[in-house]
Amino acid sequence: MAVQQNRKTRSRRDMRRSHDAITGPTLSVDQTTGEIHRRHHVTKDGFYRGRQLFTVAAVDA
């Protein structure tokens, strides 16, 4: 079994973990509708990069 030679200090441990933080999804605002959506994803209205790719049927609830 592998065992470390010397104990790692708190500083070295924390420096290694500095990139482990969880970040939220990157969001964008659509050029045409102004709707907030995830980057590189189609909006709920069917728009992507200012163009409408498909029409969304209205859902009766």
mmJSON file of the N, C-alpha and C atoms, coordinates in Angstrom:
{"data_MODEL":{"atom_site":{
"group_PDB":["ATOM","ATOM","ATOM","ATOM","ATOM","ATOM","ATOM","ATOM","ATOM","ATOM","ATOM","ATOM","ATOM","ATOM","ATOM","ATOM","ATOM","ATOM","ATOM","ATOM","ATOM","ATOM","ATOM","ATOM","ATOM","ATOM","ATOM","ATOM","ATOM","ATOM","ATOM","ATOM","ATOM","ATOM","ATOM","ATOM","ATOM","ATOM","ATOM","ATOM","ATOM","ATOM","ATOM","ATOM","ATOM","ATOM","ATOM","ATOM","ATOM","ATOM","ATOM","ATOM","ATOM","ATOM","ATOM","ATOM","ATOM","ATOM","ATOM","ATOM","ATOM","ATOM","ATOM","ATOM","ATOM","ATOM","ATOM","ATOM","ATOM","ATOM","ATOM","ATOM","ATOM","ATOM","ATOM","ATOM","ATOM","ATOM","ATOM","ATOM","ATOM","ATOM","ATOM","ATOM","ATOM","ATOM","ATOM","ATOM","ATOM","ATOM","ATOM","ATOM","ATOM","ATOM","ATOM","ATOM","ATOM","ATOM","ATOM","ATOM","ATOM","ATOM","ATOM","ATOM","ATOM","ATOM","ATOM","ATOM","ATOM","ATOM","ATOM","ATOM","ATOM","ATOM","ATOM","ATOM","ATOM","ATOM","ATOM","ATOM","ATOM","ATOM","ATOM","ATOM","ATOM","ATOM","ATOM","ATOM","ATOM","ATOM","ATOM","ATOM","ATOM","ATOM","ATOM","ATOM","ATOM","ATOM","ATOM","ATOM","ATOM","ATOM","ATOM","ATOM","ATOM","ATOM","ATOM","ATOM","ATOM","ATOM","ATOM","ATOM","ATOM","ATOM","ATOM","ATOM","ATOM","ATOM","ATOM","ATOM","ATOM","ATOM","ATOM","ATOM","ATOM","ATOM","ATOM","ATOM","ATOM","ATOM","ATOM","ATOM","ATOM","ATOM","ATOM","ATOM","ATOM","ATOM","ATOM","ATOM","ATOM","ATOM","ATOM"],
"id":[1,2,3,4,5,6,7,8,9,10,11,12,13,14,15,16,17,18,19,20,21,22,23,24,25,26,27,28,29,30,31,32,33,34,35,36,37,38,39,40,41,42,43,44,45,46,47,48,49,50,51,52,53,54,55,56,57,58,59,60,61,62,63,64,65,66,67,68,69,70,71,72,73,74,75,76,77,78,79,80,81,82,83,84,85,86,87,88,89,90,91,92,93,94,95,96,97,98,99,100,101,102,103,104,105,106,107,108,109,110,111,112,113,114,115,116,117,118,119,120,121,122,123,124,125,126,127,128,129,130,131,132,133,134,135,136,137,138,139,140,141,142,143,144,145,146,147,148,149,150,151,152,153,154,155,156,157,158,159,160,161,162,163,164,165,166,167,168,169,170,171,172,173,174,175,176,177,178,179,180,181,182,183],
"type_symbol":["N","C","C","N","C","C","N","C","C","N","C","C","N","C","C","N","C","C","N","C","C","N","C","C","N","C","C","N","C","C","N","C","C","N","C","C","N","C","C","N","C","C","N","C","C","N","C","C","N","C","C","N","C","C","N","C","C","N","C","C","N","C","C","N","C","C","N","C","C","N","C","C","N","C","C","N","C","C","N","C","C","N","C","C","N","C","C","N","C","C","N","C","C","N","C","C","N","C","C","N","C","C","N","C","C","N","C","C","N","C","C","N","C","C","N","C","C","N","C","C","N","C","C","N","C","C","N","C","C","N","C","C","N","C","C","N","C","C","N","C","C","N","C","C","N","C","C","N","C","C","N","C","C","N","C","C","N","C","C","N","C","C","N","C","C","N","C","C","N","C","C","N","C","C","N","C","C","N","C","C","N","C","C"],
"label_atom_id":["N","CA","C","N","CA","C","N","CA","C","N","CA","C","N","CA","C","N","CA","C","N","CA","C","N","CA","C","N","CA","C","N","CA","C","N","CA","C","N","CA","C","N","CA","C","N","CA","C","N","CA","C","N","CA","C","N","CA","C","N","CA","C","N","CA","C","N","CA","C","N","CA","C","N","CA","C","N","CA","C","N","CA","C","N","CA","C","N","CA","C","N","CA","C","N","CA","C","N","CA","C","N","CA","C","N","CA","C","N","CA","C","N","CA","C","N","CA","C","N","CA","C","N","CA","C","N","CA","C","N","CA","C","N","CA","C","N","CA","C","N","CA","C","N","CA","C","N","CA","C","N","CA","C","N","CA","C","N","CA","C","N","CA","C","N","CA","C","N","CA","C","N","CA","C","N","CA","C","N","CA","C","N","CA","C","N","CA","C","N","CA","C","N","CA","C","N","CA","C","N","CA","C","N","CA","C","N","CA","C","N","CA","C"],
"label_alt_id":[null,null,null,null,null,null,null,null,null,null,null,null,null,null,null,null,null,null,null,null,null,null,null,null,null,null,null,null,null,null,null,null,null,null,null,null,null,null,null,null,null,null,null,null,null,null,null,null,null,null,null,null,null,null,null,null,null,null,null,null,null,null,null,null,null,null,null,null,null,null,null,null,null,null,null,null,null,null,null,null,null,null,null,null,null,null,null,null,null,null,null,null,null,null,null,null,null,null,null,null,null,null,null,null,null,null,null,null,null,null,null,null,null,null,null,null,null,null,null,null,null,null,null,null,null,null,null,null,null,null,null,null,null,null,null,null,null,null,null,null,null,null,null,null,null,null,null,null,null,null,null,null,null,null,null,null,null,null,null,null,null,null,null,null,null,null,null,null,null,null,null,null,null,null,null,null,null,null,null,null,null,null,null],
"label_comp_id":["MET","MET","MET","ALA","ALA","ALA","VAL","VAL","VAL","GLN","GLN","GLN","GLN","GLN","GLN","ASN","ASN","ASN","ARG","ARG","ARG","LYS","LYS","LYS","THR","THR","THR","ARG","ARG","ARG","SER","SER","SER","ARG","ARG","ARG","ARG","ARG","ARG","ASP","ASP","ASP","MET","MET","MET","ARG","ARG","ARG","ARG","ARG","ARG","SER","SER","SER","HIS","HIS","HIS","ASP","ASP","ASP","ALA","ALA","ALA","ILE","ILE","ILE","THR","THR","THR","GLY","GLY","GLY","PRO","PRO","PRO","THR","THR","THR","LEU","LEU","LEU","SER","SER","SER","VAL","VAL","VAL","ASP","ASP","ASP","GLN","GLN","GLN","THR","THR","THR","THR","THR","THR","GLY","GLY","GLY","GLU","GLU","GLU","ILE","ILE","ILE","HIS","HIS","HIS","ARG","ARG","ARG","ARG","ARG","ARG","HIS","HIS","HIS","HIS","HIS","HIS","VAL","VAL","VAL","THR","THR","THR","LYS","LYS","LYS","ASP","ASP","ASP","GLY","GLY","GLY","PHE","PHE","PHE","TYR","TYR","TYR","ARG","ARG","ARG","GLY","GLY","GLY","ARG","ARG","ARG","GLN","GLN","GLN","LEU","LEU","LEU","PHE","PHE","PHE","THR","THR","THR","VAL","VAL","VAL","ALA","ALA","ALA","ALA","ALA","ALA","VAL","VAL","VAL","ASP","ASP","ASP","ALA","ALA","ALA"],
"label_asym_id":["A","A","A","A","A","A","A","A","A","A","A","A","A","A","A","A","A","A","A","A","A","A","A","A","A","A","A","A","A","A","A","A","A","A","A","A","A","A","A","A","A","A","A","A","A","A","A","A","A","A","A","A","A","A","A","A","A","A","A","A","A","A","A","A","A","A","A","A","A","A","A","A","A","A","A","A","A","A","A","A","A","A","A","A","A","A","A","A","A","A","A","A","A","A","A","A","A","A","A","A","A","A","A","A","A","A","A","A","A","A","A","A","A","A","A","A","A","A","A","A","A","A","A","A","A","A","A","A","A","A","A","A","A","A","A","A","A","A","A","A","A","A","A","A","A","A","A","A","A","A","A","A","A","A","A","A","A","A","A","A","A","A","A","A","A","A","A","A","A","A","A","A","A","A","A","A","A","A","A","A","A","A","A"],
"label_entity_id":["1","1","1","1","1","1","1","1","1","1","1","1","1","1","1","1","1","1","1","1","1","1","1","1","1","1","1","1","1","1","1","1","1","1","1","1","1","1","1","1","1","1","1","1","1","1","1","1","1","1","1","1","1","1","1","1","1","1","1","1","1","1","1","1","1","1","1","1","1","1","1","1","1","1","1","1","1","1","1","1","1","1","1","1","1","1","1","1","1","1","1","1","1","1","1","1","1","1","1","1","1","1","1","1","1","1","1","1","1","1","1","1","1","1","1","1","1","1","1","1","1","1","1","1","1","1","1","1","1","1","1","1","1","1","1","1","1","1","1","1","1","1","1","1","1","1","1","1","1","1","1","1","1","1","1","1","1","1","1","1","1","1","1","1","1","1","1","1","1","1","1","1","1","1","1","1","1","1","1","1","1","1","1"],
"label_seq_id":[1,1,1,2,2,2,3,3,3,4,4,4,5,5,5,6,6,6,7,7,7,8,8,8,9,9,9,10,10,10,11,11,11,12,12,12,13,13,13,14,14,14,15,15,15,16,16,16,17,17,17,18,18,18,19,19,19,20,20,20,21,21,21,22,22,22,23,23,23,24,24,24,25,25,25,26,26,26,27,27,27,28,28,28,29,29,29,30,30,30,31,31,31,32,32,32,33,33,33,34,34,34,35,35,35,36,36,36,37,37,37,38,38,38,39,39,39,40,40,40,41,41,41,42,42,42,43,43,43,44,44,44,45,45,45,46,46,46,47,47,47,48,48,48,49,49,49,50,50,50,51,51,51,52,52,52,53,53,53,54,54,54,55,55,55,56,56,56,57,57,57,58,58,58,59,59,59,60,60,60,61,61,61],
"pdbx_PDB_ins_code":[null,null,null,null,null,null,null,null,null,null,null,null,null,null,null,null,null,null,null,null,null,null,null,null,null,null,null,null,null,null,null,null,null,null,null,null,null,null,null,null,null,null,null,null,null,null,null,null,null,null,null,null,null,null,null,null,null,null,null,null,null,null,null,null,null,null,null,null,null,null,null,null,null,null,null,null,null,null,null,null,null,null,null,null,null,null,null,null,null,null,null,null,null,null,null,null,null,null,null,null,null,null,null,null,null,null,null,null,null,null,null,null,null,null,null,null,null,null,null,null,null,null,null,null,null,null,null,null,null,null,null,null,null,null,null,null,null,null,null,null,null,null,null,null,null,null,null,null,null,null,null,null,null,null,null,null,null,null,null,null,null,null,null,null,null,null,null,null,null,null,null,null,null,null,null,null,null,null,null,null,null,null,null],
"Cartn_x":[0.839,0.0,0.885,0.506,1.306,1.093,2.201,2.16,3.041,2.529,3.295,4.565,5.596,6.883,6.812,6.281,6.172,4.741,4.344,3.004,2.883,1.76,1.497,0.956,1.439,0.979,-0.417,-1.075,-2.394,-2.321,-1.235,-1.075,-1.003,-0.188,-0.061,-1.381,-2.062,-3.348,-4.363,-4.437,-5.408,-5.069,-3.785,-3.404,-3.83,-3.729,-4.146,-5.667,-6.393,-7.857,-8.432,-7.593,-8.072,-8.986,-8.861,-9.676,-10.874,-11.135,-12.212,-13.567,-13.63,-14.879,-15.91,-17.162,-18.248,-18.774,-18.874,-19.395,-20.754,-21.555,-22.871,-22.779,-23.877,-23.857,-23.663,-22.966,-22.745,-24.002,-24.516,-25.778,-25.546,-26.433,-26.389,-27.784,-27.834,-29.108,-29.277,-30.432,-30.687,-30.786,-30.239,-30.224,-31.621,-32.464,-33.775,-34.822,-34.962,-36.038,-35.631,-34.346,-33.884,-34.009,-34.29,-34.456,-33.091,-32.995,-31.758,-31.741,-30.598,-30.471,-29.031,-28.804,-27.449,-26.677,-25.364,-24.527,-24.566,-24.634,-24.613,-25.81,-26.917,-28.139,-29.287,-30.273,-31.449,-32.344,-32.987,-33.903,-35.201,-36.066,-37.345,-38.251,-38.041,-38.848,-38.352,-37.209,-36.679,-35.67,-35.195,-34.218,-32.801,-31.876,-30.453,-29.666,-28.871,-28.043,-28.867,-30.037,-30.857,-31.758,-31.666,-32.508,-33.438,-34.655,-35.604,-35.4,-35.013,-34.735,-35.99,-36.896,-38.147,-39.199,-40.469,-41.565,-42.009,-42.381,-42.803,-44.319,-44.96,-46.416,-46.833,-47.951,-48.461,-49.018,-48.699,-49.16,-50.328,-51.481,-52.643,-52.571,-52.554,-52.434,-53.756],
"Cartn_y":[-1.179,0.0,1.243,2.242,3.458,4.333,4.772,5.645,6.842,8.02,9.23,9.298,9.888,10.004,11.057,12.229,13.321,13.847,14.4,14.938,16.234,16.376,17.599,18.667,19.879,20.971,21.418,22.183,22.724,23.595,24.331,25.21,24.418,23.38,22.555,21.848,21.362,20.697,21.669,22.866,23.844,24.362,24.478,24.887,23.835,22.584,21.517,21.554,21.894,21.907,23.224,24.154,25.478,25.442,24.432,24.345,23.414,22.925,21.968,22.614,23.935,24.608,24.368,24.22,24.004,25.362,25.551,26.801,26.545,27.578,27.459,27.441,27.141,27.118,28.524,28.611,29.889,30.258,31.448,31.88,33.007,33.113,34.169,34.738,35.904,36.524,36.426,35.92,35.765,37.13,37.256,38.536,38.987,38.059,38.403,38.548,37.53,37.515,38.104,38.172,38.675,37.658,36.411,35.348,34.842,34.513,33.966,32.464,31.966,30.545,30.117,28.793,28.264,28.513,28.737,28.977,27.773,28.033,27.008,26.063,26.524,25.731,26.558,25.883,26.538,27.003,28.175,28.667,27.868,28.103,27.399,27.78,28.98,29.436,28.89,28.22,27.657,28.55,29.596,30.504,30.095,30.276,30.051,31.058,31.867,32.895,33.826,34.233,35.199,34.627,33.339,32.719,31.707,31.605,30.625,29.317,28.278,26.987,26.148,26.249,25.501,26.239,25.928,26.545,25.591,26.169,25.38,25.441,24.286,24.23,24.663,25.383,25.828,24.634,24.568,23.462,23.953,23.265,23.614,22.845,23.592,22.922,22.877],
"Cartn_z":[0.0,0.0,0.0,-0.78,-0.881,0.345,0.927,2.098,1.799,2.129,1.839,2.674,2.11,2.794,3.9,3.551,4.519,4.523,5.657,5.785,4.981,4.27,3.517,4.466,4.308,5.156,4.718,5.58,5.248,3.999,3.879,2.727,1.421,1.393,0.186,-0.136,0.893,0.692,0.092,0.656,0.183,-1.209,-1.519,-2.87,-3.891,-3.541,-4.445,-4.651,-3.615,-3.676,-4.196,-4.59,-4.978,-6.201,-7.048,-8.255,-8.086,-6.893,-6.665,-6.384,-6.356,-6.028,-7.128,-6.739,-7.687,-8.133,-9.436,-9.973,-10.608,-10.678,-11.283,-12.792,-13.475,-14.936,-15.499,-16.624,-17.285,-18.054,-17.806,-18.402,-19.4,-20.38,-21.383,-21.569,-22.198,-22.536,-24.044,-24.489,-25.915,-26.576,-27.787,-28.493,-28.896,-29.298,-29.821,-28.727,-27.893,-26.904,-25.567,-25.274,-23.987,-22.874,-23.234,-22.244,-21.778,-20.509,-19.958,-20.204,-20.701,-21.005,-20.783,-20.784,-20.649,-21.935,-21.794,-22.967,-23.896,-25.208,-26.252,-26.167,-25.597,-25.538,-26.12,-26.671,-27.235,-26.094,-26.267,-25.242,-25.285,-24.31,-24.255,-25.423,-25.981,-27.113,-28.445,-28.454,-29.691,-30.386,-29.706,-30.3,-29.922,-30.877,-30.622,-31.447,-30.791,-31.423,-32.307,-31.822,-32.53,-33.603,-33.888,-34.907,-34.265,-34.805,-34.287,-35.04,-34.312,-34.927,-35.087,-34.129,-34.212,-33.409,-33.688,-32.946,-31.846,-30.733,-29.581,-29.493,-29.438,-29.325,-27.927,-27.836,-26.546,-25.785,-24.509,-23.669,-22.823,-22.907,-22.091,-20.785,-19.682,-18.379,-17.675],
"occupancy":[1.0,1.0,1.0,1.0,1.0,1.0,1.0,1.0,1.0,1.0,1.0,1.0,1.0,1.0,1.0,1.0,1.0,1.0,1.0,1.0,1.0,1.0,1.0,1.0,1.0,1.0,1.0,1.0,1.0,1.0,1.0,1.0,1.0,1.0,1.0,1.0,1.0,1.0,1.0,1.0,1.0,1.0,1.0,1.0,1.0,1.0,1.0,1.0,1.0,1.0,1.0,1.0,1.0,1.0,1.0,1.0,1.0,1.0,1.0,1.0,1.0,1.0,1.0,1.0,1.0,1.0,1.0,1.0,1.0,1.0,1.0,1.0,1.0,1.0,1.0,1.0,1.0,1.0,1.0,1.0,1.0,1.0,1.0,1.0,1.0,1.0,1.0,1.0,1.0,1.0,1.0,1.0,1.0,1.0,1.0,1.0,1.0,1.0,1.0,1.0,1.0,1.0,1.0,1.0,1.0,1.0,1.0,1.0,1.0,1.0,1.0,1.0,1.0,1.0,1.0,1.0,1.0,1.0,1.0,1.0,1.0,1.0,1.0,1.0,1.0,1.0,1.0,1.0,1.0,1.0,1.0,1.0,1.0,1.0,1.0,1.0,1.0,1.0,1.0,1.0,1.0,1.0,1.0,1.0,1.0,1.0,1.0,1.0,1.0,1.0,1.0,1.0,1.0,1.0,1.0,1.0,1.0,1.0,1.0,1.0,1.0,1.0,1.0,1.0,1.0,1.0,1.0,1.0,1.0,1.0,1.0,1.0,1.0,1.0,1.0,1.0,1.0,1.0,1.0,1.0,1.0,1.0,1.0],
"B_iso_or_equiv":[0.0,0.0,0.0,0.0,0.0,0.0,0.0,0.0,0.0,0.0,0.0,0.0,0.0,0.0,0.0,0.0,0.0,0.0,0.0,0.0,0.0,0.0,0.0,0.0,0.0,0.0,0.0,0.0,0.0,0.0,0.0,0.0,0.0,0.0,0.0,0.0,0.0,0.0,0.0,0.0,0.0,0.0,0.0,0.0,0.0,0.0,0.0,0.0,0.0,0.0,0.0,0.0,0.0,0.0,0.0,0.0,0.0,0.0,0.0,0.0,0.0,0.0,0.0,0.0,0.0,0.0,0.0,0.0,0.0,0.0,0.0,0.0,0.0,0.0,0.0,0.0,0.0,0.0,0.0,0.0,0.0,0.0,0.0,0.0,0.0,0.0,0.0,0.0,0.0,0.0,0.0,0.0,0.0,0.0,0.0,0.0,0.0,0.0,0.0,0.0,0.0,0.0,0.0,0.0,0.0,0.0,0.0,0.0,0.0,0.0,0.0,0.0,0.0,0.0,0.0,0.0,0.0,0.0,0.0,0.0,0.0,0.0,0.0,0.0,0.0,0.0,0.0,0.0,0.0,0.0,0.0,0.0,0.0,0.0,0.0,0.0,0.0,0.0,0.0,0.0,0.0,0.0,0.0,0.0,0.0,0.0,0.0,0.0,0.0,0.0,0.0,0.0,0.0,0.0,0.0,0.0,0.0,0.0,0.0,0.0,0.0,0.0,0.0,0.0,0.0,0.0,0.0,0.0,0.0,0.0,0.0,0.0,0.0,0.0,0.0,0.0,0.0,0.0,0.0,0.0,0.0,0.0,0.0],
"pdbx_formal_charge":[null,null,null,null,null,null,null,null,null,null,null,null,null,null,null,null,null,null,null,null,null,null,null,null,null,null,null,null,null,null,null,null,null,null,null,null,null,null,null,null,null,null,null,null,null,null,null,null,null,null,null,null,null,null,null,null,null,null,null,null,null,null,null,null,null,null,null,null,null,null,null,null,null,null,null,null,null,null,null,null,null,null,null,null,null,null,null,null,null,null,null,null,null,null,null,null,null,null,null,null,null,null,null,null,null,null,null,null,null,null,null,null,null,null,null,null,null,null,null,null,null,null,null,null,null,null,null,null,null,null,null,null,null,null,null,null,null,null,null,null,null,null,null,null,null,null,null,null,null,null,null,null,null,null,null,null,null,null,null,null,null,null,null,null,null,null,null,null,null,null,null,null,null,null,null,null,null,null,null,null,null,null,null],
"auth_seq_id":[1,1,1,2,2,2,3,3,3,4,4,4,5,5,5,6,6,6,7,7,7,8,8,8,9,9,9,10,10,10,11,11,11,12,12,12,13,13,13,14,14,14,15,15,15,16,16,16,17,17,17,18,18,18,19,19,19,20,20,20,21,21,21,22,22,22,23,23,23,24,24,24,25,25,25,26,26,26,27,27,27,28,28,28,29,29,29,30,30,30,31,31,31,32,32,32,33,33,33,34,34,34,35,35,35,36,36,36,37,37,37,38,38,38,39,39,39,40,40,40,41,41,41,42,42,42,43,43,43,44,44,44,45,45,45,46,46,46,47,47,47,48,48,48,49,49,49,50,50,50,51,51,51,52,52,52,53,53,53,54,54,54,55,55,55,56,56,56,57,57,57,58,58,58,59,59,59,60,60,60,61,61,61],
"auth_comp_id":["MET","MET","MET","ALA","ALA","ALA","VAL","VAL","VAL","GLN","GLN","GLN","GLN","GLN","GLN","ASN","ASN","ASN","ARG","ARG","ARG","LYS","LYS","LYS","THR","THR","THR","ARG","ARG","ARG","SER","SER","SER","ARG","ARG","ARG","ARG","ARG","ARG","ASP","ASP","ASP","MET","MET","MET","ARG","ARG","ARG","ARG","ARG","ARG","SER","SER","SER","HIS","HIS","HIS","ASP","ASP","ASP","ALA","ALA","ALA","ILE","ILE","ILE","THR","THR","THR","GLY","GLY","GLY","PRO","PRO","PRO","THR","THR","THR","LEU","LEU","LEU","SER","SER","SER","VAL","VAL","VAL","ASP","ASP","ASP","GLN","GLN","GLN","THR","THR","THR","THR","THR","THR","GLY","GLY","GLY","GLU","GLU","GLU","ILE","ILE","ILE","HIS","HIS","HIS","ARG","ARG","ARG","ARG","ARG","ARG","HIS","HIS","HIS","HIS","HIS","HIS","VAL","VAL","VAL","THR","THR","THR","LYS","LYS","LYS","ASP","ASP","ASP","GLY","GLY","GLY","PHE","PHE","PHE","TYR","TYR","TYR","ARG","ARG","ARG","GLY","GLY","GLY","ARG","ARG","ARG","GLN","GLN","GLN","LEU","LEU","LEU","PHE","PHE","PHE","THR","THR","THR","VAL","VAL","VAL","ALA","ALA","ALA","ALA","ALA","ALA","VAL","VAL","VAL","ASP","ASP","ASP","ALA","ALA","ALA"],
"auth_asym_id":["A","A","A","A","A","A","A","A","A","A","A","A","A","A","A","A","A","A","A","A","A","A","A","A","A","A","A","A","A","A","A","A","A","A","A","A","A","A","A","A","A","A","A","A","A","A","A","A","A","A","A","A","A","A","A","A","A","A","A","A","A","A","A","A","A","A","A","A","A","A","A","A","A","A","A","A","A","A","A","A","A","A","A","A","A","A","A","A","A","A","A","A","A","A","A","A","A","A","A","A","A","A","A","A","A","A","A","A","A","A","A","A","A","A","A","A","A","A","A","A","A","A","A","A","A","A","A","A","A","A","A","A","A","A","A","A","A","A","A","A","A","A","A","A","A","A","A","A","A","A","A","A","A","A","A","A","A","A","A","A","A","A","A","A","A","A","A","A","A","A","A","A","A","A","A","A","A","A","A","A","A","A","A"],
"auth_atom_id":["N","CA","C","N","CA","C","N","CA","C","N","CA","C","N","CA","C","N","CA","C","N","CA","C","N","CA","C","N","CA","C","N","CA","C","N","CA","C","N","CA","C","N","CA","C","N","CA","C","N","CA","C","N","CA","C","N","CA","C","N","CA","C","N","CA","C","N","CA","C","N","CA","C","N","CA","C","N","CA","C","N","CA","C","N","CA","C","N","CA","C","N","CA","C","N","CA","C","N","CA","C","N","CA","C","N","CA","C","N","CA","C","N","CA","C","N","CA","C","N","CA","C","N","CA","C","N","CA","C","N","CA","C","N","CA","C","N","CA","C","N","CA","C","N","CA","C","N","CA","C","N","CA","C","N","CA","C","N","CA","C","N","CA","C","N","CA","C","N","CA","C","N","CA","C","N","CA","C","N","CA","C","N","CA","C","N","CA","C","N","CA","C","N","CA","C","N","CA","C","N","CA","C","N","CA","C","N","CA","C","N","CA","C"],
"pdbx_PDB_model_num":[1,1,1,1,1,1,1,1,1,1,1,1,1,1,1,1,1,1,1,1,1,1,1,1,1,1,1,1,1,1,1,1,1,1,1,1,1,1,1,1,1,1,1,1,1,1,1,1,1,1,1,1,1,1,1,1,1,1,1,1,1,1,1,1,1,1,1,1,1,1,1,1,1,1,1,1,1,1,1,1,1,1,1,1,1,1,1,1,1,1,1,1,1,1,1,1,1,1,1,1,1,1,1,1,1,1,1,1,1,1,1,1,1,1,1,1,1,1,1,1,1,1,1,1,1,1,1,1,1,1,1,1,1,1,1,1,1,1,1,1,1,1,1,1,1,1,1,1,1,1,1,1,1,1,1,1,1,1,1,1,1,1,1,1,1,1,1,1,1,1,1,1,1,1,1,1,1,1,1,1,1,1,1]
}}}
